[in-house]
Amino acid sequence: MPAHADFRSCLDGLKASSEAEGIAPQVVAAATRNLAFDPDVLEFENEQPEFVTPIWDYIAGLVDDERIADGRAAMRRWSHWLDVAQQRYGVPASVIASIWGIESNFGKNSGSRPILQSLASLACSASRRPDYYRREFLAAMRIVGEGDADPSNFVGSWAGAFGHTQFMPSTFLRLAVDLDGDGNRDITSIPDALGSTANYLRHYGWIPGLSWGFEVRLPANYRGPSGRRDKRSLSAWAARGIARIDGSPLTGSTRVGLFLPAGPQGPAFLVTRNFDVIFSYNPADSYALATALLSDRLRGKGPIVTPWPTNDPGLSRAGRREVQALLIRHGYDLDGKIDGVLGRKTQAAIADFQARSGMKPDGRASQSLLAALRAH
């Protein structure tokens, strides 16, 4: 189907399906009255950062000093409910808080796009997964029909995820919990969002008391097996010359996979079943690793030791904001935004500056770009 051909007809079909699932016609009519096709969601679908951004850039922007400090402050402020969630579901508070930080920057960026409009646009277009988005639209209508969301402020991401920890509607229906006991499941409420996230992880197999994994050191010119799914005992990996990052030996029968997110020349990790559970929350290697590493930093562990295999590292959000400020100073129009978010205007401005400066015009915000902007 072309991008938005026959959107009204497709929307009529979604409305009919909603009513067939038992949602009152007047609720369906009120919730869909002002829906219009949003072409932006198709562009966002093709630009998901966890799939198109180099992993060292992705990690640099998500596991930075700012998010670590904000996360520790959030954990202190919400320690009671994090403790309740941890005790009830067996998931560490640091992991719950890490997902909260990665998904919405601790509630600061949970999305402002109308959920029903985004999902209808994705379901009634040439999106990659129209059937999936159709099911999510019907789930969102159920949430509205059951009184768990008001369509006038039912907002979230371009893909239909919402709340502090960005549940898709079908996930909300299956796994959201009322942690604070007020009679409502509401993941725009921090306690319910934290509890729902812990319940999600437990549902997908979180093993209490088991870490997600740890950084290791490979022997020179390692050519052996790898992959997070290829689980072998710690002692089996030790037999291949792999050691903990501090050089101490591996011992034990715990089954782990060797995860090489940037190949054998970059950081290496042995990951447990719990890393796979984090991966299930958003199935991208970069996302799972960012969440795991942030959870470590939130509980006081240091950064990874092995450098990424690049001679031009990525930037923290503070560095990205400096890039934007310098671009504006150089005359580029970014709509006045200095937010650290590398949107289309920022990327286009970077590419233009790079071309004018004799650099590769790839639109990438990096240490070398920042140095060039400072020098001009």
N, C-alpha and C positions, 0 to 999 in steps of 0.2 A: 504494500500500500504506500503511495506517495506520502511525503512527510505529514501532511494534515488533511489529505483528501477525505471528504465526507466525514469530517470530525463529528458533526452533529448527529449523523446517522449512527456512527459508532457509539457515541455517548448515549443515544437512545437505547442501544442494545445493552450497555452497562447498567443503565437505570432499570431496564426490564429484568436483568439478571439479579439486581439488588432486591427488587420487589419479590422475585421468585424465591429468594433466600429468606424471606420473611420480614424484610425491613418495610416499615409502614410507608405507603406511597407518599404521604405528606412530608415525611422525613426525607425521602429520596428527592422529592421535588425541591424542597427548601435547600438541601445540601448541594444540589447540582445546578441551581437556577442561573448562576453567574459564571459557570465554568467556560473558559475559552482555551483554545489551543495555545500552548507555550512552546515555541520552537527552541528556546534556549536549552531545554532539558536534553535535547538530542545532542547538542554540542558538549554539554557537561558529561554525557555518557561516554563520549569518545576522548575525554581529557582527564580521566580519573588518575590522580597523582600517584597512587600506589602502583599503577601499572606503567606509567610513562615517564616517571622521574627517576633518575639514577638513585640507587639506594642510599648513597652517601649524602646526597642532597636531601632526600626524604627524612633520614635520621637526623641530620643537622637541624632541620626546621622543627622537628617534633620533640626531640629529646635535647632541649637546650636549657641553659641555666634558668631562664625565665619560667619555663613550664615546671621545672623541678622545684623552684622556690614556691610557685603558685600551688603546686600539688601538695607540698608539705604543709603549707598553710591551710589548704582545704581539708587535708586529713586531720589536722588539729581541730579545725572548726567542727567537722562532722564526725569526729571520732566515735561518738556514741553509736550512730547508725551504722558506721563502718564495722564497729565491733559486733553489733547485732547481726549484720549480714554475714560477717565472717564466722561467727559461732553457729548460725543457723544453717549455712550452706557449705562451710568448710573451705571457702576461698579466701586467700589472704587479702587484707584490707588494701595492701599496696597494689595488688593486681586489679581490684575493683576500681580503685582511684586512678590507676593508669589508663584504663579504658575510658573512664570519664574524661580524663585530660586529653586523650587522643581524639575522642569522638566529638567533644564540644568545647574544649578548652575550659573545663570545669563550669560549663553552663553559659559561657560568654558567647558561644557561636553555635547555637543549636539549629539554626536555619530559620528563614522567614518566608519560604515559598509555600503557597497553599498546597497541602498534601493531596487533596482530591484532584486539583487541577493538574499537578505534576504527574500523578499516576494515570489520569485519563489521557493526558498528552502522550505519555510513553506507551500506553496500551493501544492507542488509536493512531499509531504512526509506524515508521520504518525503524523503530528501535531494535536493539539486538534481541530483546526478550519480551515481545509484546504479550505473550500468554502469561508470563510471570507477573508482569505489571498489571494485567487484567485481574489476576487472583489477588494481588495486593490492593487494588482498588476496591474489590468486593470486601476484603478484610477491613479496609479503612471505613467503608460504609457500615459494616457491622459495629465497629467501635463507636461511630456516631449514633447508630440506631440504639445501641445499648446505653447511651448516655455518658460514655467515657471520654468524649471529645465534643467540643462545640465547633461546628464547621466554620464559624466566623473567625476563630483563632486557632484552627487546626493547621499548624504550620511546621515546616521542617526542611529537610534537604531536597535537592532537585530530584532525588530518587524515591522520595516518600518516607525516608527514615525521620524519626522525630524524638523529642525528649532529650534529657541530659546525656543519655548513653545511646541515642540513635537506634531505637528498635524499628524494624519494619513492621507494618500493621499486623501481618500474620504472626510474627514473633511476639508482639504484644499480646495478641489473643491467647497464644499458647503458654507464655512464660512470664508475663508481668505479674507482680505480686504487690499486695498492699502491706508493705513493711511497717508503716507507721500506724496501721490499724484504724484509720479514719473511715473505713468503709468504701474507699475508692481506690482503684488501681490507676495511678496517675504518674507517669514517668517524667512529667514536667515538675513533679515533686522530687526533691533530692533523695529523701529516704527511700521512696518507692523505686526510684531509678537505680540506686545502689543495690537494693535488695533484688530487683528484677535481673540486674546484670549478674549478680552472684548466682541466682537461680538458673540463669541461662548456662553459665559455665558448669555448674554442677550437673545440669541435665545432659550436657554434652560430654560428660565423663571426667570432670576435674577430680583428681586424686588428692585428698587432703594430706598435707605433710610432705608432698613431693614438689621440688622446685621445678621451674620450667626448663632449666638447663644452665649452662655456664660456658664461658669462653675457654678455648683450649689452644694448645700450640701443636702445629703439625710438624712432622719431620721434613727435612729439606726435600724438595721435589716430590711431594706426596702425589701418588697416582692411584690410590686405593679407592674403595667404594665411598659413596657419600649420598646424601639425601635424607631428609627428615623422616621419611617413611621406612627407611632401611634400618630398623632397630636391631642393635646387637648389644651384648653385655659390655659394661665398662672395661672388664678385663680383656675382652676381644679387641676393643679399640686400643687398649694399652699395648697389646701384642703387635700392633701396627706402628708403634712408635709415637702414639699420641699421648700428650700429658696435659695436665691443667696449665693454665696460662702462667702460673707462678713456678712451673717446673715440677710440681709435686706429682707423684704417680697416680694413675687411675686404678682403683680397686673396686671390686664388688660385682654383683650380678644384675644390677639395674639396667634395663634395656633402654638404649638411647640411640638416636640417629645423628650422624655427622652432617651438620647444616653449614653449607658454604655459600652464603648469599651473594658473594662477589667472586666466587671461584677460589681455588687453593692459595692464591696470592693475597687474599684479603682476610678479614677476621673469620675465625672458625668457631663453631659452637657444637657442643653435644646437647641435644634437646630431648626432653622426655615426652611422654604422652600429654602432659599438661601444655606443652608448647602447641601441640596439635589442636588442643581445645581452644587456645587463644586464636589460632589460625581460623577456626571455624566461625569466629565472630565476624571476620572480614577476610575472605580467603585470598590473601596476598602475602607473599614472603616479607615484604618491607613493612607491612602493617603489623604482622605478628611480632617481628623482631623489635620494632619501635615500641610496641606495648610492653614486651618483655623487658627490654632495657630500661624503659622509664620506670617500671615497677621496681627494678633493682635500685635505681637512683633514689626513688622515693623512700626506700628503707635504708638509705645511707651508704650503699655500695658505690664504688668509684666507676668511672667510665671504662669502656673497653680499651684494651692495651694495643692491639694490633691496628695499624693505620689502614684506611681504605686504599685500594689500589688506584689512586688518582694523584696526579701532581697539581690538581686544582680543586681543593676541598670545597664543600658546600658552605652555606651561610646559615647562622642562627636567624631567628626572627628579628633580633636587634640589627643584625647585619643587613637583612633584607629591607628593613625600614630605612636604614642609612642609604642603601642603594636608591630607594624611591625618592628620598629627600634630595639626594645629589642629582638624580635625573630631572626633578622639578627645577632645581637650581640651574641646570643646563638647558632649560627651556622646554622640556617635554610636558605635555598635558596628560596628567594622570587623574584628572578630576579632583585634584587636591588630596588624594588618598595616600596616606603614609601609614599603612596597616600591616605591612609585612606579608601580605597576600599577593602572590605573583600571578595576577590576572592577565587577561589578554593585552590590556593597554601597557602594563608594566613590561611584559615580555616583548611587545612590539617596540617599545622605547629602548629596551636593552639591545635588541637586535640592530636597531638603527645606530645606536651609539657604538656598538661593536664594529659595524661595517665602516663607520666614519673613522674609527680608531685603528683600522687594520687588523682587527680581531675576527675570529670566526663568528659570523652573525647567527648564533644558535639561540639567542634569547635567554640564555642560562645565567642565573645570578650565582656568581662564584667569587672566591677570594681574588682571583686575578681581575675580574670585572670591577670589584669594589676598589682595588688598588688603582686601576686605570681611571675610575671616576674621581677618586681623591686627587690624582695627579693632574687632572685637567683643570 
